[in-house]
Every structure is written in structure tokens, then in C-alpha cells.
Amino acid sequence: MRVLIINSSPRREGNISGMLTHAAAVAKDAGAECDVISLYDRDIRPCRGCMACRSALACPIHDDMASIAEAIKSADRIIIGAPCYWANMPGVLKNMFDRLVYIFIADGEHGLPRPLLKGRRALVIATATTPMPFARLFGQTSGTVKSIGRILKMGGIKLIPSLQIGGTRRRDITGRDLRHVGRAVGRLLK
Ligand SMILES: Cc1cc2nc3c(=O)[nH]c(=O)nc-3n(C[C@H](O)[C@H](O)[C@H](O)COP(=O)(O)O)c2cc1C
């Protein structure tokens, strides 16, 4: 089984990075092949909205996105780590999704999108400085998860329950958080 981990936090020592490092270790221990993509280390230019990808099935911009597209297509399981930015996903992650419309959906019947990534499952891990339960109740971590989940679902990717960690200004990631990560990865690999 191939697991792809996408880190959309710029903070190498941050909460998301710590949890994703643990997620990778758990996935590898379980025998999965595991790739990690840190979006801030990649050259990802913004979508130009030219729509050329919809017919050419490739993006005319030459940067690191082609390899990221291949990594997503060849993954069985995807783990996305995202700090909450403005109750949403970080721009770098949205930018990645903007560049990937052509691998997520095609034109289907009645003008509706046809999902192209069926058969994959995903876990979203989100953090926010807003403490719990407010980070969930007021759309902070929950807004981040929802906006990512909507895109994944359009591609036909099934989501397992997310992990949401609030209050990160006042606390570091704990052993308990990592145990939650381990259990979530276990569920994802089933
Ligand atoms: C540009 C920006 C926007 C943010 N917006 C929010 C927000 O809307 N709500 C919130 O609770 N925290 C917000 N935060 C705080 C981050 O979500 C928080 O610091 C997170 O835990 C960082 O995770 P990391 O250590 O994994 O990078 C924002 C941080 C940045 C840099």
C-alpha cells in the first residue's frame, strides 16, 4: 500500500510536522510505502485559470506540480496535514488543489463533475491556536477540514474522521495527540 503524506505547514518543528513525522513512522511500521511532500519546499506556481489542463490533461506550467500530481495518482491513502489559516487551509495547499483540477474531476453527465480518484482514502489533520471546543464549534479546525474534505470528496476520495488539535499557542503536541495520530493512521490503512 502506498501512503502519501502532504505537509502544508511551513514550520518544520511545528505541530503538523511533528504529527506527520509520527504518521509516517506508523505507516512504515505497518509495512506501507510512504512518501512525504512538504509543499513549502516545492516550486508551486499559482493556477492561471487557462483551463488548458481540462483538455490536455496536463498543466502548461512547468514546476513541481507534475510530480505531485503523479504522487497523488499513485497513492492508495493520503494524509494531509494543515494548520488552520483564516478558518481555512493554507494558501499553498489551496494553490496545489487549484493546479490539480484535471486529476480530480472530469466533465460528467448533465454538466456534473465526474470523480477521477475513487478508491483512495484520506485523513486530514488540522491545528489551530483557537482552543477546543471553540476551534471545532466556530469553524477554525473544522473549517480547515471541511474545505479540504469538500475537494477530496469531489475527486471521489473517501475521508476517515479527521484529527483536530486546538489551543496550539498554549500547548505543544502531546503523547496523547501522537497516540490519536497512530490510531487514525491504523484506521486509514485498513
Ligand atoms: C496566516 C495565518 C492564519 C491563521 N489563522 C488562524 C485562524 O483563523 N484560526 C486559528 O485558530 N489559528 C490561526 N492561525 C494559527 C495557526 O493555525 C496555528 O498556529 C497552528 O497551530 C500552526 O500549526 P503548525 O505549528 O503545524 O504550523 C493562523 C496562523 C497563520 C500564520
The ligand as an SDF file (V2000), in Angstrom:
LIG
                    3D

 31 33  0  0  0  0  0  0  0  0999 V2000
   -1.6610   33.2510    8.2370 C   0  0  0  0  0  0  0  0  0  0  0  0
   -2.1590   32.5540    9.4740 C   0  0  0  0  0  0  0  0  0  0  0  0
   -3.5240   32.4880    9.6850 C   0  0  0  0  0  0  0  0  0  0  0  0
   -4.0320   31.8350   10.8190 C   0  0  0  0  0  0  0  0  0  0  0  0
   -5.3840   31.7640   11.0060 N   0  0  0  0  0  0  0  0  0  0  0  0
   -5.8710   31.1450   12.1020 C   0  0  0  0  0  0  0  0  0  0  0  0
   -7.2740   31.0760   12.3190 C   0  0  0  0  0  0  0  0  0  0  0  0
   -8.0950   31.5120   11.5220 O   0  0  0  0  0  0  0  0  0  0  0  0
   -7.7110   30.4550   13.4480 N   0  0  0  0  0  0  0  0  0  0  0  0
   -6.8380   29.9220   14.3770 C   0  0  0  0  0  0  0  0  0  0  0  0
   -7.2810   29.3920   15.3980 O   0  0  0  0  0  0  0  0  0  0  0  0
   -5.4940   29.9550   14.1740 N   0  0  0  0  0  0  0  0  0  0  0  0
   -4.9990   30.5540   13.0670 C   0  0  0  0  0  0  0  0  0  0  0  0
   -3.6480   30.5940   12.8380 N   0  0  0  0  0  0  0  0  0  0  0  0
   -2.7470   29.8890   13.7830 C   0  0  0  0  0  0  0  0  0  0  0  0
   -2.3230   28.5040   13.2820 C   0  0  0  0  0  0  0  0  0  0  0  0
   -3.4350   27.7330   12.8520 O   0  0  0  0  0  0  0  0  0  0  0  0
   -1.6410   27.7470   14.4100 C   0  0  0  0  0  0  0  0  0  0  0  0
   -0.5080   28.4770   14.8270 O   0  0  0  0  0  0  0  0  0  0  0  0
   -1.2790   26.3370   14.0430 C   0  0  0  0  0  0  0  0  0  0  0  0
   -1.2300   25.5800   15.2050 O   0  0  0  0  0  0  0  0  0  0  0  0
    0.0700   26.2430   13.3670 C   0  0  0  0  0  0  0  0  0  0  0  0
    0.3370   24.8790   13.1450 O   0  0  0  0  0  0  0  0  0  0  0  0
    1.8160   24.3740   12.7940 P   0  0  0  0  0  0  0  0  0  0  0  0
    2.6310   24.5150   14.0340 O   0  0  0  0  0  0  0  0  0  0  0  0
    1.6120   22.9880   12.4780 O   0  0  0  0  0  0  0  0  0  0  0  0
    2.2970   25.1670   11.6460 O   0  0  0  0  0  0  0  0  0  0  0  0
   -3.1310   31.2500   11.7390 C   0  0  0  0  0  0  0  0  0  0  0  0
   -1.7410   31.3140   11.5100 C   0  0  0  0  0  0  0  0  0  0  0  0
   -1.2680   31.9670   10.3870 C   0  0  0  0  0  0  0  0  0  0  0  0
    0.2340   32.0120   10.1560 C   0  0  0  0  0  0  0  0  0  0  0  0
  1  2  1  0
  2  3  1  0
  2 30  2  0
  3  4  2  0
  4  5  1  0
  4 28  1  0
  5  6  2  0
  6  7  1  0
  6 13  1  0
  7  8  2  0
  7  9  1  0
  9 10  1  0
 10 11  2  0
 10 12  1  0
 12 13  2  0
 13 14  1  0
 14 15  1  0
 14 28  1  0
 15 16  1  0
 16 17  1  0
 16 18  1  0
 18 19  1  0
 18 20  1  0
 20 21  1  0
 20 22  1  0
 22 23  1  0
 23 24  1  0
 24 25  2  0
 24 26  1  0
 24 27  1  0
 28 29  2  0
 29 30  1  0
 30 31  1  0
M  END
$$$$
